[in-house]
Amino acid sequence: MEKQETEQYEKIESGKFGFFSKPYLATAGPDAGKIIKQYHHIKKRALCEELVSIHDEYFALLRKAGISVPDTEIRLVAEKGGAHTIRIVQSAFPEAALVRNIMQATDFPLCERLMRGIIDDAVTVLVFMRENPKENMGFHPTLRNYSFHDERLHYFDTFPPFCRWGQRRVEEIILEFAPFGFVKYVKPLFKPFMHRVTDEYYFEDKMVLGIVGSSCRLRPEFYQRFLDSAKEHVGAVPDARLLQKQAILDQLSQPPSLSPIWVFTRRMLGKEGQPNLKVK
């Protein structure tokens, strides 16, 4: 990350889980005490400017839908050589408050509460998406995108901004800002499979099953209790709020798994994550 002389940063443990960037905590300078996320540099200034506009829309839509999101600012950053990028500056949250960290260390009742709370967020946004189809809104309520403090869940992943563009365009943005040089050479190979990743951002069954699957992979010793709890919780959601409820329930006899193409991609990119569970 390029920084001004007055700025100082320190790495944070959660940075290793970021796909597009490795967040830092600013310890000095105008953004001291805030989380900084800076993204891959590209030559397309117009695209970066559009992202700034769409990000602000998405942030507002999340809050309008009823999701708690930390105060977040996006900035256009021009670098030497004609390259541009965006920087997201966000109110910080304690590392100990990250849902993924909590669920790795706590007992089942709190794990269950967090899983159910994130499912509730997913349902809330899914209803909002149906009621506002022109927004082309998506959402990625996975464990690593949440913190839990002050007895409340807070969602902090706002890039890429899932609104206005629609799923196919979001897939192009993901590939455009992937922070791995080789991706630009193999984009045609990835494109036909990108929906295996992004379906989870737009479709009820994929979104809810993704939350349960992440919980099971993170704490495999609790997998059956997670499945039983998810069945009970999803089953209690009114049909009018979760249109694919039965399809979701039908798939909760086994821990939901990541698709083979996403497992392969994650390994290729060296990203951390727990393996799919193999149960009899």
C-alpha positions as CSV (number, residue, x, y, z in Angstrom):
1,M,0.0,0.0,0.0
2,E,1.4,3.4,-0.9
3,K,1.1,5.9,2.0
4,Q,2.0,9.5,2.8
5,E,4.8,10.3,5.1
6,T,2.4,11.2,8.0
7,E,0.5,7.9,7.6
8,Q,1.4,4.7,9.5
9,Y,-0.2,1.3,9.4
10,E,-0.1,-2.0,11.1
11,K,-1.2,-5.4,9.8
12,I,-4.3,-7.0,11.2
13,E,-4.9,-10.7,11.6
14,S,-8.1,-10.6,9.6
15,G,-6.3,-9.1,6.6
16,K,-5.3,-12.6,5.5
17,F,-8.9,-13.5,4.7
18,G,-9.5,-10.6,2.3
19,F,-9.8,-11.5,-1.4
20,F,-9.4,-8.1,-3.0
21,S,-7.1,-6.5,-0.5
22,K,-5.4,-7.0,2.8
23,P,-6.9,-4.5,5.2
24,Y,-4.6,-2.5,7.5
25,L,-5.3,-0.5,10.6
26,A,-4.1,3.2,10.3
27,T,-2.2,4.1,13.5
28,A,-1.2,7.6,12.6
29,G,-2.3,10.3,10.1
30,P,-5.7,11.6,9.2
31,D,-7.3,8.1,9.2
32,A,-5.8,6.9,12.5
33,G,-7.9,4.3,14.2
34,K,-9.7,3.3,11.0
35,I,-9.5,0.2,8.8
36,I,-7.9,0.9,5.3
37,K,-8.7,-1.3,2.3
38,Q,-6.8,-0.4,-0.9
39,Y,-7.4,-2.3,-4.1
40,H,-5.7,-3.4,-7.3
41,H,-4.5,-0.6,-9.6
42,I,-6.0,-0.4,-13.0
43,K,-5.7,2.1,-16.0
44,K,-9.4,2.7,-16.2
45,R,-10.1,5.9,-14.2
46,A,-13.7,6.0,-15.4
47,L,-14.4,2.6,-14.0
48,C,-12.9,3.7,-10.6
49,E,-15.1,6.8,-10.7
50,E,-18.1,4.7,-11.4
51,L,-17.2,2.4,-8.5
52,V,-17.1,5.3,-6.1
53,S,-20.6,6.3,-7.1
54,I,-22.0,2.8,-7.0
55,H,-20.3,2.0,-3.7
56,D,-22.1,5.0,-2.0
57,E,-25.4,3.7,-3.4
58,Y,-24.8,0.2,-2.1
59,F,-23.8,1.4,1.3
60,A,-27.0,3.4,1.5
61,L,-29.1,0.4,0.3
62,L,-27.6,-1.9,2.9
63,R,-28.6,0.5,5.7
64,K,-32.0,1.1,4.1
65,A,-32.6,-2.7,4.0
66,G,-31.9,-2.8,7.8
67,I,-28.3,-4.1,7.9
68,S,-25.8,-2.6,10.4
69,V,-22.8,-1.4,8.5
70,P,-19.9,0.6,10.0
71,D,-19.4,4.2,8.8
72,T,-17.6,3.7,5.4
73,E,-16.0,6.1,3.0
74,I,-14.7,5.4,-0.5
75,R,-12.0,7.4,-2.3
76,L,-10.5,7.5,-5.7
77,V,-6.7,7.3,-5.6
78,A,-4.5,8.3,-8.5
79,E,-1.1,6.8,-8.6
80,K,2.1,7.4,-10.6
81,G,2.1,6.0,-14.2
82,G,-1.5,6.7,-14.9
83,A,-2.9,3.9,-12.7
84,H,-5.9,4.4,-10.5
85,T,-7.5,2.5,-7.7
86,I,-10.0,3.0,-4.9
87,R,-9.5,3.1,-1.2
88,I,-12.1,2.3,1.4
89,V,-11.8,3.8,4.9
90,Q,-14.0,2.2,7.5
91,S,-14.7,2.5,11.2
92,A,-12.6,-0.1,12.9
93,F,-13.9,-3.1,14.8
94,P,-11.8,-5.1,17.4
95,E,-10.2,-8.3,16.0
96,A,-11.7,-10.2,18.9
97,A,-15.2,-9.1,17.6
98,L,-14.8,-10.8,14.2
99,V,-17.5,-13.4,13.9
100,R,-15.1,-15.9,12.4
101,N,-12.7,-15.5,15.4
102,I,-15.5,-15.8,17.9
103,M,-16.9,-18.9,16.3
104,Q,-13.6,-20.6,16.3
105,A,-13.2,-20.2,20.0
106,T,-16.6,-20.1,21.6
107,D,-19.1,-22.7,22.7
108,F,-22.1,-23.9,20.6
109,P,-24.8,-21.6,21.9
110,L,-23.0,-18.5,20.8
111,C,-22.0,-20.1,17.5
112,E,-25.7,-21.0,16.9
113,R,-26.8,-17.5,17.8
114,L,-24.4,-15.9,15.3
115,M,-25.3,-18.4,12.5
116,R,-29.0,-17.7,13.1
117,G,-28.4,-14.0,13.2
118,I,-26.6,-14.0,9.9
119,I,-29.4,-16.1,8.4
120,D,-31.8,-13.4,9.6
121,D,-29.7,-10.7,7.9
122,A,-29.8,-12.8,4.7
123,V,-33.6,-13.1,4.8
124,T,-33.9,-9.4,5.5
125,V,-31.9,-8.5,2.4
126,L,-33.5,-11.1,0.2
127,V,-36.9,-9.6,1.0
128,F,-35.5,-6.1,0.2
129,M,-34.0,-7.4,-3.1
130,R,-37.4,-8.8,-4.2
131,E,-39.2,-5.5,-3.2
132,N,-36.6,-3.4,-5.0
133,P,-35.7,-5.4,-8.2
134,K,-34.5,-2.4,-10.1
135,E,-31.5,-2.0,-7.7
136,N,-30.0,-5.3,-9.0
137,M,-28.8,-5.8,-5.4
138,G,-26.8,-8.7,-4.1
139,F,-25.3,-9.5,-0.7
140,H,-22.6,-11.8,0.7
141,P,-23.5,-12.7,4.3
142,T,-20.6,-15.1,5.1
143,L,-19.0,-15.4,8.5
144,R,-15.8,-13.5,7.6
145,N,-17.8,-10.4,6.6
146,Y,-19.2,-9.8,10.0
147,S,-18.2,-8.5,13.4
148,F,-20.2,-8.9,16.6
149,H,-20.0,-6.3,19.3
150,D,-22.4,-4.4,21.5
151,E,-24.7,-7.4,21.3
152,R,-25.2,-6.8,17.6
153,L,-24.0,-8.2,14.2
154,H,-22.3,-5.7,11.9
155,Y,-21.6,-6.3,8.2
156,F,-18.5,-4.7,6.8
157,D,-17.8,-6.0,3.3
158,T,-18.9,-3.3,0.8
159,F,-16.7,-4.3,-2.2
160,P,-17.5,-5.0,-4.9
161,P,-20.7,-3.0,-4.5
162,F,-23.6,-5.3,-5.3
163,C,-26.1,-2.9,-6.9
164,R,-27.0,-1.2,-10.2
165,W,-24.8,-3.5,-12.4
166,G,-26.3,-7.0,-11.9
167,Q,-24.6,-10.3,-11.5
168,R,-22.8,-10.7,-14.8
169,R,-21.2,-7.2,-14.5
170,V,-20.2,-7.9,-10.9
171,E,-18.3,-11.0,-12.1
172,E,-16.4,-8.9,-14.6
173,I,-15.5,-6.5,-11.8
174,I,-14.3,-9.3,-9.6
175,L,-11.9,-10.4,-12.3
176,E,-10.8,-6.8,-13.1
177,F,-9.8,-6.2,-9.5
178,A,-8.5,-9.6,-8.6
179,P,-5.1,-8.8,-7.0
180,F,-3.2,-11.6,-8.8
181,G,-1.3,-10.8,-12.0
182,F,-2.0,-14.0,-13.7
183,V,-5.8,-13.5,-13.6
184,K,-5.7,-11.1,-16.6
185,Y,-4.2,-13.8,-18.8
186,V,-6.8,-16.5,-17.8
187,K,-10.0,-14.4,-17.6
188,P,-11.6,-16.3,-20.5
189,L,-11.1,-19.5,-18.5
190,F,-12.7,-18.2,-15.3
191,K,-15.7,-16.4,-16.9
192,P,-17.8,-19.5,-17.6
193,F,-17.5,-20.6,-14.0
194,M,-17.8,-17.3,-12.1
195,H,-21.5,-17.8,-11.4
196,R,-20.5,-20.7,-9.2
197,V,-19.0,-18.1,-6.9
198,T,-21.5,-15.2,-7.4
199,D,-24.8,-17.2,-7.2
200,E,-24.3,-17.1,-3.5
201,Y,-24.7,-13.3,-3.6
202,Y,-28.1,-13.3,-5.4
203,F,-30.1,-16.6,-4.8
204,E,-31.9,-17.6,-1.7
205,D,-30.9,-21.2,-1.5
206,K,-27.2,-20.5,-2.2
207,M,-27.0,-17.6,0.2
208,V,-28.6,-19.4,3.2
209,L,-26.8,-22.7,2.5
210,G,-23.5,-20.8,2.3
211,I,-23.9,-19.5,5.8
212,V,-24.7,-22.9,7.2
213,G,-21.9,-24.5,5.2
214,S,-19.3,-22.0,6.5
215,S,-20.4,-22.6,10.1
216,C,-20.1,-26.4,9.6
217,R,-16.6,-26.1,8.0
218,L,-15.4,-23.8,10.7
219,R,-16.5,-26.0,13.6
220,P,-16.9,-29.5,12.2
221,E,-17.5,-31.0,15.6
222,F,-20.8,-29.0,15.7
223,Y,-21.9,-29.8,12.2
224,Q,-25.0,-31.9,13.1
225,R,-26.1,-29.3,15.7
226,F,-25.7,-26.6,13.1
227,L,-27.8,-28.5,10.6
228,D,-30.5,-29.2,13.1
229,S,-30.6,-25.6,14.3
230,A,-30.7,-24.3,10.7
231,K,-33.6,-26.6,9.8
232,E,-35.5,-25.3,12.8
233,H,-34.7,-21.7,12.2
234,V,-35.3,-21.7,8.4
235,G,-38.4,-23.7,8.9
236,A,-39.8,-21.0,11.2
237,V,-39.3,-18.3,8.5
238,P,-42.7,-17.4,6.9
239,D,-43.0,-18.7,3.4
240,A,-43.6,-15.2,2.1
241,R,-40.2,-14.1,3.3
242,L,-38.2,-17.1,2.1
243,L,-39.7,-18.4,-1.2
244,Q,-37.2,-21.3,-1.6
245,K,-37.6,-22.5,2.0
246,Q,-38.4,-26.1,1.2
247,A,-35.5,-26.4,-1.3
248,I,-33.1,-25.1,1.5
249,L,-34.5,-27.6,4.0
250,D,-34.2,-30.4,1.6
251,Q,-30.4,-29.8,1.4
252,L,-29.8,-29.6,5.1
253,S,-29.4,-33.3,5.6
254,Q,-25.7,-32.9,4.9
255,P,-23.2,-30.0,5.5
256,P,-23.4,-27.7,2.4
257,S,-20.2,-27.8,0.4
258,L,-18.3,-25.4,-1.7
259,S,-18.3,-26.2,-5.4
260,P,-15.2,-27.9,-6.8
261,I,-14.4,-25.0,-9.1
262,W,-14.4,-22.6,-6.1
263,V,-12.2,-25.0,-4.0
264,F,-9.8,-25.2,-6.9
265,T,-9.8,-21.4,-7.4
266,R,-9.2,-20.8,-3.7
267,R,-6.2,-23.2,-3.7
268,M,-4.8,-21.6,-6.8
269,L,-4.9,-18.1,-5.2
270,G,-3.5,-19.3,-1.9
271,K,-6.5,-18.1,0.1
272,E,-7.3,-19.5,3.6
273,G,-10.4,-21.5,4.3
274,Q,-11.6,-24.7,5.8
275,P,-12.1,-27.8,3.6
276,N,-15.5,-29.3,2.8
277,L,-16.7,-31.8,5.3
278,K,-16.9,-35.5,4.4
279,V,-19.5,-37.2,6.5
280,K,-21.0,-40.7,6.2
